Amino acid sequence: MIAYINPAALPALTVAGILFLTIHVLAGTYVVRHRKQLFGPDPKVDGDRFATRSLQVVVITIPLLILTFRLVHELVGLWIK
């Protein structure tokens, strides 16, 4: 490990991590609740296909899930220390 976390900064890092995770989960909830508006069919677009819209959902949700699990993993690691 290149650097160590200062134990005095651990509470501030935990609070900042929880705040960031909360904002991240709220953004994910917004995307899930408004998926019809964000990824629904658009009659103005030529060649609008269901497969294209499905790929858009995958491109957004998979990195969102990976980032969420990584954030939770780091916060749990901070709490265990």
LUMRO-304536 format. One record per residue (C-alpha): residue number from 1; residue in three letters; chain; x, y, z. Coordinates in pm, 1 decimal, always signed. Layout:
<nodes>
num NUM, residu Ala, chaine A, east X, north Y, up Z
...
</nodes>
This chain:
<nodes>
num 1, residu Met, chaine A, east +0.0, north +0.0, up +0.0
num 2, residu Ile, chaine A, east +143.8, north +336.7, up -98.3
num 3, residu Ala, chaine A, east -18.4, north +545.8, up +173.6
num 4, residu Tyr, chaine A, east -201.3, north +486.1, up +497.0
num 5, residu Ile, chaine A, east -519.1, north +658.6, up +612.6
num 6, residu Asn, chaine A, east -468.5, north +888.8, up +905.7
num 7, residu Pro, chaine A, east -688.6, north +758.1, up +1190.7
num 8, residu Ala, chaine A, east -787.3, north +1115.9, up +1278.0
num 9, residu Ala, chaine A, east -940.1, north +1157.6, up +930.8
num 10, residu Leu, chaine A, east -1138.1, north +833.6, up +942.6
num 11, residu Pro, chaine A, east -1465.7, north +984.4, up +1078.1
num 12, residu Ala, chaine A, east -1461.0, north +1259.6, up +814.1
num 13, residu Leu, chaine A, east -1396.2, north +1005.7, up +538.5
num 14, residu Thr, chaine A, east -1679.0, north +787.4, up +665.1
num 15, residu Val, chaine A, east -1926.0, north +1077.6, up +670.8
num 16, residu Ala, chaine A, east -1819.1, north +1189.7, up +323.6
num 17, residu Gly, chaine A, east -1850.0, north +833.2, up +194.8
num 18, residu Ile, chaine A, east -2199.3, north +794.2, up +339.1
num 19, residu Leu, chaine A, east -2304.2, north +1128.1, up +188.6
num 20, residu Phe, chaine A, east -2165.2, north +1032.2, up -152.4
num 21, residu Leu, chaine A, east -2328.5, north +687.6, up -135.0
num 22, residu Thr, chaine A, east -2662.8, north +846.5, up -45.3
num 23, residu Ile, chaine A, east -2643.3, north +1082.5, up -342.9
num 24, residu His, chaine A, east -2538.6, north +791.3, up -564.6
num 25, residu Val, chaine A, east -2830.5, north +572.4, up -452.2
num 26, residu Leu, chaine A, east -3075.2, north +860.8, up -502.1
num 27, residu Ala, chaine A, east -2943.1, north +910.6, up -857.1
num 28, residu Gly, chaine A, east -2984.7, north +539.1, up -925.2
num 29, residu Thr, chaine A, east -3337.5, north +550.1, up -787.8
num 30, residu Tyr, chaine A, east -3416.0, north +844.1, up -1015.5
num 31, residu Val, chaine A, east -3288.1, north +654.2, up -1319.9
num 32, residu Val, chaine A, east -3494.7, north +346.2, up -1230.3
num 33, residu Arg, chaine A, east -3813.1, north +543.3, up -1160.1
num 34, residu His, chaine A, east -3788.1, north +752.5, up -1479.7
num 35, residu Arg, chaine A, east -3657.2, north +483.1, up -1712.8
num 36, residu Lys, chaine A, east -3960.7, north +513.6, up -1942.5
num 37, residu Gln, chaine A, east -3891.8, north +884.5, up -1995.4
num 38, residu Leu, chaine A, east -3516.9, north +839.7, up -2027.7
num 39, residu Phe, chaine A, east -3508.8, north +519.9, up -2234.6
num 40, residu Gly, chaine A, east -3858.7, north +496.0, up -2382.0
num 41, residu Pro, chaine A, east -3946.1, north +494.4, up -2748.2
num 42, residu Asp, chaine A, east -3903.8, north +821.6, up -2938.3
num 43, residu Pro, chaine A, east -4112.7, north +855.4, up -3253.6
num 44, residu Lys, chaine A, east -3897.3, north +1147.8, up -3374.8
num 45, residu Val, chaine A, east -3586.7, north +928.9, up -3410.0
num 46, residu Asp, chaine A, east -3543.3, north +723.6, up -3724.9
num 47, residu Gly, chaine A, east -3435.6, north +365.5, up -3660.2
num 48, residu Asp, chaine A, east -3541.4, north +367.4, up -3295.1
num 49, residu Arg, chaine A, east -3532.9, north +2.0, up -3194.6
num 50, residu Phe, chaine A, east -3597.2, north -182.3, up -2872.0
num 51, residu Ala, chaine A, east -3247.3, north -333.7, up -2884.0
num 52, residu Thr, chaine A, east -3088.2, north +10.8, up -2897.0
num 53, residu Arg, chaine A, east -3285.5, north +127.4, up -2596.5
num 54, residu Ser, chaine A, east -3195.6, north -190.7, up -2406.9
num 55, residu Leu, chaine A, east -2827.5, north -131.6, up -2473.8
num 56, residu Gln, chaine A, east -2862.6, north +222.7, up -2342.5
num 57, residu Val, chaine A, east -3006.2, north +87.0, up -2018.2
num 58, residu Val, chaine A, east -2723.0, north -165.7, up -1987.3
num 59, residu Val, chaine A, east -2457.1, north +98.6, up -2051.3
num 60, residu Ile, chaine A, east -2599.7, north +314.4, up -1770.7
num 61, residu Thr, chaine A, east -2695.7, north +54.0, up -1510.4
num 62, residu Ile, chaine A, east -2397.4, north -183.5, up -1511.1
num 63, residu Pro, chaine A, east -2137.2, north +86.1, up -1425.3
num 64, residu Leu, chaine A, east -2384.4, north +230.4, up -1173.4
num 65, residu Leu, chaine A, east -2413.7, north -108.1, up -1000.5
num 66, residu Ile, chaine A, east -2038.1, north -167.4, up -1007.1
num 67, residu Leu, chaine A, east -1972.2, north +174.5, up -856.0
num 68, residu Thr, chaine A, east -2238.8, north +118.9, up -588.7
num 69, residu Phe, chaine A, east -2093.8, north -214.2, up -479.9
num 70, residu Arg, chaine A, east -1742.7, north -68.4, up -476.5
num 71, residu Leu, chaine A, east -1855.7, north +223.6, up -257.8
num 72, residu Val, chaine A, east -2031.8, north -10.7, up -15.5
num 73, residu His, chaine A, east -1721.1, north -231.3, up -2.9
num 74, residu Glu, chaine A, east -1498.7, north +66.0, up +82.4
num 75, residu Leu, chaine A, east -1736.7, north +195.5, up +350.6
num 76, residu Val, chaine A, east -1760.3, north -146.1, up +513.0
num 77, residu Gly, chaine A, east -1380.8, north -162.4, up +504.1
num 78, residu Leu, chaine A, east -1360.1, north +174.2, up +681.2
num 79, residu Trp, chaine A, east -1611.9, north +65.4, up +945.5
num 80, residu Ile, chaine A, east -1424.5, north -258.1, up +1016.2
num 81, residu Lys, chaine A, east -1099.5, north -70.9, up +1080.5
</nodes>
